């Protein structure tokens, strides 16, 4: 009886594996090409996640010429299928998306990578003639090197109204790699920034009031528990500001 039960369990495991492989292959066949990003004059914001494709580079040696070749295009996988958080990895990742801008379009477009702790970020901007210009930034570089004086990574994109162009971005970091990419009009981003700043200001104000209250209680009562609580609040505040990109890494000397 035990042998029969063991055989049945093995058969069920094999069947489940076969079903999984079949579903995976069918999903790959019916998935079709990755949809490109489309931005019109009526839009203010666009989440690029559904249009992003990623290519891991474990050797960290691929160049823009390598990944932009036609034979490499089929190796890219949909980010939506892979998941927006790629975890801790030593590999570099190439990100690709195609962008079509509806004419007429007379606004400035901003590309935002809302992951301030990424060490190395390189954006390759197509010039429409088969070449690319390059913008390099990241936490490993001086803050003054950023295109915009902002806590996350912002890039201004050329206005190629009526034309579809393919962008590439190379990412590499020692921490957890996330790829939250989005497009904004300049006006919409400024309005969004006001809301974010107010929220961060309220959070910092509440935390500082709690620290002040804990320090005051320690000075009145003398219980070290209040002092420990104040230090805990300060460390939590510094951590949150660091994760938000507001505690900037100082450039290395020399």
C-alpha positions in Angstrom: 0.0 0.0 0.0 2.8 2.4 0.8 4.5 1.7 -2.5 1.2 2.4 -4.4 0.8 5.7 -2.5 4.3 6.7 -3.3 3.8 5.9 -7.0 0.6 7.9 -7.0 2.3 10.9 -5.5 5.1 10.8 -8.0 2.6 10.5 -10.9 0.7 13.5 -9.6 3.9 15.5 -9.3 4.9 14.6 -12.9 1.4 15.5 -14.1 1.5 18.9 -12.4 4.9 19.6 -13.9 3.7 18.7 -17.4 0.7 21.0 -17.0 2.9 23.8 -15.7 5.2 23.5 -18.7 2.3 23.3 -21.1 0.7 26.4 -19.7 4.0 28.3 -19.8 4.6 27.4 -23.4 1.1 28.3 -24.4 1.3 31.7 -22.6 4.6 32.4 -24.4 3.0 31.7 -27.8 -0.2 33.7 -27.3 1.5 36.6 -25.5 2.4 38.3 -28.7 4.7 41.3 -29.1 5.2 43.7 -26.2 3.0 46.8 -26.6 4.8 50.0 -27.0 4.2 53.1 -24.9 1.9 55.7 -26.4 1.8 59.3 -25.2 -0.7 61.9 -26.4 -1.2 65.6 -25.8 -4.2 64.8 -23.5 -2.1 62.7 -21.2 -0.2 63.8 -18.1 1.3 60.6 -16.8 2.1 57.1 -18.0 3.3 54.1 -16.1 5.7 52.3 -18.4 5.7 48.9 -16.7 3.4 47.2 -19.2 5.7 48.3 -22.0 9.1 47.4 -20.5 11.2 44.5 -21.5 14.3 43.4 -19.6 17.5 41.5 -20.4 19.8 40.2 -17.7 23.5 40.6 -18.2 25.3 38.4 -15.7 28.7 39.2 -17.3 28.1 42.9 -17.1 29.9 43.3 -20.4 27.1 43.9 -22.9 27.2 47.2 -24.7 24.4 49.2 -26.4 25.5 47.9 -29.7 25.1 44.3 -28.5 21.6 44.7 -27.0 20.3 46.9 -29.8 21.0 44.2 -32.5 17.9 42.5 -34.1 19.0 39.1 -32.9 18.9 40.2 -29.3 15.4 41.5 -29.5 13.8 38.1 -28.9 15.8 37.5 -25.7 14.2 40.5 -23.9 11.4 39.4 -21.6 8.4 41.4 -20.4 9.0 43.1 -17.1 5.3 42.6 -16.2 5.9 38.8 -16.4 9.3 38.9 -14.5 8.0 41.2 -11.8 8.9 44.8 -11.1 11.3 43.9 -8.3 14.3 41.8 -9.4 15.7 41.3 -5.9 19.4 41.3 -5.0 21.5 40.5 -8.0 25.1 41.2 -9.1 24.0 41.1 -12.8 23.4 44.2 -14.8 19.9 44.6 -16.4 19.0 46.2 -19.7 15.6 47.7 -20.0 13.9 48.5 -23.3 10.8 50.3 -24.3 9.4 51.9 -27.5 7.8 55.3 -27.3 5.4 56.8 -29.8 4.4 60.5 -29.3 1.1 61.6 -30.9 1.4 64.8 -33.0 1.0 67.6 -32.4 2.9 67.6 -29.1 4.5 70.7 -27.7 5.2 69.7 -24.1 8.4 68.6 -22.4 8.4 64.9 -21.4 10.3 63.7 -18.3 11.3 60.1 -17.7 11.4 59.1 -14.0 13.2 56.2 -12.4 11.7 56.2 -8.9 14.4 54.1 -7.3 16.9 56.5 -5.7 19.2 53.8 -4.3 20.2 52.4 -7.7 24.0 52.6 -8.0 24.5 52.9 -11.8 21.9 54.2 -14.3 22.7 54.8 -18.0 19.9 55.9 -20.3 20.5 55.6 -24.1 18.4 58.0 -26.0 17.9 57.3 -29.7 18.7 60.1 -32.2 16.3 58.8 -34.9 19.2 57.9 -37.2 20.3 54.6 -35.6 22.6 56.2 -33.0 22.2 56.9 -29.3 23.2 59.7 -26.9 24.0 58.7 -23.3 23.1 60.0 -19.9 24.9 58.5 -16.9 23.9 58.9 -13.2 23.3 56.8 -10.1 24.0 56.7 -6.4 27.7 55.9 -7.2 28.1 59.2 -9.0 28.2 62.8 -7.5 24.8 64.3 -7.0 25.8 67.3 -9.1 26.1 65.0 -12.1 22.3 64.5 -12.2 20.4 66.2 -15.0 17.9 67.5 -12.4 18.5 68.4 -8.8 16.0 65.9 -7.5 16.0 62.9 -5.1 15.1 60.3 -7.8 16.4 60.1 -11.3 14.8 62.3 -14.0 15.7 62.6 -17.6 14.4 65.0 -20.2 13.3 63.2 -23.4 13.4 64.8 -26.9 10.1 65.6 -28.6 9.9 63.1 -31.5 6.2 63.8 -32.2 4.8 61.5 -34.8 7.8 59.1 -34.6 8.3 55.9 -32.6 11.8 55.4 -31.0 13.2 52.6 -28.9 15.0 53.6 -25.6 17.4 51.5 -23.6 18.5 51.8 -20.0 21.3 49.9 -18.2 20.9 49.3 -14.4 23.2 47.8 -11.9 23.2 48.0 -8.1 24.4 46.2 -5.1 21.0 46.4 -3.4 17.6 45.3 -4.4 16.9 46.2 -8.0 13.6 47.7 -8.9 12.5 49.3 -12.2 9.6 51.8 -11.5 9.8 53.8 -14.8 7.2 56.4 -15.7 6.6 59.3 -18.1 5.4 62.8 -17.0 4.7 66.1 -18.6 6.7 68.8 -17.0 3.6 70.5 -15.7 2.1 67.4 -14.2 5.3 66.4 -12.5 5.6 69.8 -10.8 2.0 69.5 -9.5 2.7 65.9 -8.3 5.9 67.1 -6.6 4.0 69.6 -4.5 1.8 66.8 -3.1 4.8 64.5 -2.4 6.7 67.3 -0.6 3.7 68.1 1.6 3.3 64.4 2.5 7.1 64.1 3.4 7.0 67.4 5.3 4.0 66.2 7.5 5.8 62.8 8.1 9.1 64.5 9.1 7.2 67.0 11.3 5.3 64.3 13.2 8.5 62.3 13.7 10.4 65.3 15.0 7.6 66.2 17.4 7.6 62.6 18.8 11.4 62.9 19.2 11.0 66.2 21.0 8.3 64.7 23.3 10.5 61.7 24.1 13.5 63.9 24.9 11.4 66.1 27.1 10.0 63.1 29.0 13.5 61.9 29.6 14.7 65.2 30.9 11.6 65.4 33.3 11.4 61.8 34.4 14.9 60.5 33.8 13.8 57.1 32.5 16.3 55.9 29.8 13.5 54.2 28.0 12.4 57.6 26.6 15.9 58.3 25.4 16.1 54.9 23.7 12.7 55.6 22.1 14.0 59.0 20.8 17.1 57.4 19.3 14.8 54.8 17.6 12.6 57.5 16.1 15.7 59.4 14.8 17.1 56.2 13.2 13.7 55.4 11.6 13.5 58.9 10.2 17.0 58.8 8.7 16.2 55.4 7.2 13.0 56.6 5.6 14.7 59.7 4.2 17.5 57.5 2.8 15.0 55.2 1.1 13.3 58.3 -0.3 16.6 59.6 -1.8 16.8 62.6 0.5 20.0 61.5 2.3 22.5 61.7 -0.5 25.7 59.8 -0.7 28.8 62.0 -0.5 31.2 61.7 -3.4 34.3 59.7 -2.6 37.4 61.7 -2.0 39.9 61.8 -4.8 
